[in-house]
Amino acid sequence: MHGVQARNLMLLKSTTRHIHIFTATVENNELVPDDKVLTLDIDPDNEFNWSEEALQQVYRKFDELVEAYGGEDLTEYNLRRIGSDLEHFVRGLLQKGTISYNLNCRAINYSMGLPQVVPNS
């Protein structure tokens, strides 16, 4: 957790539409509370098309945000702030064209805004 301390073994979480963060490990597809690990689930509904580089950008931003809390107690409030900042980061990736909407998603709703369409000239 890069120096961030959880207060107890209670599962803390932050869930936005595209970013889920838990103080847990995943064992047999189950979340197991762990005060020394943060598990990040990016785009659980597969709303976007991701390249490996785009995913790595999100992981690096996550590490940066967690590191900024080094030494502080990990609270749900701080975790929600990290999740919210990551959600905005994902929006920026979409706006830059680094990621795109997955048109094969089971429920397309353009939650981050309508896609930009470049007219053919």
C-alpha positions, 0 to 999 in steps of 0.5 A: 500500500505504499506506506498507507495504513488501514485502521483495521481489517474491515473492508474499505472500498471506493466504487465509481462507475469505472474505478473500484478500489478495495482494501482486500486481496482476491482469493477464489474470486472472493474479496478477502479484507487485507489492511496491507493491500489495495486491489484496483478494478478498472472498468468492471463493466468493460465500457471502454476499449483499453490498450495495455499502455492505457491500463498502465497509465491508470496503474501509474496514476493510482500508485502516484495518488496512493503514494501522496497519502504515505504515512496517513491513515487510510480512511474511506474518505481518502480512498474515495478521493483516490477513486474520484481522481482516477475516474477523472483521469479515465475521463481525460484518457477518453477525451484524448482518444487514448481509450474509446467506448466499447460498442460491444458493451452490453449497455452503451450509455456514454457515461463520460459524455458523447464520443467525439466524431471527426467529420470526413473531409 
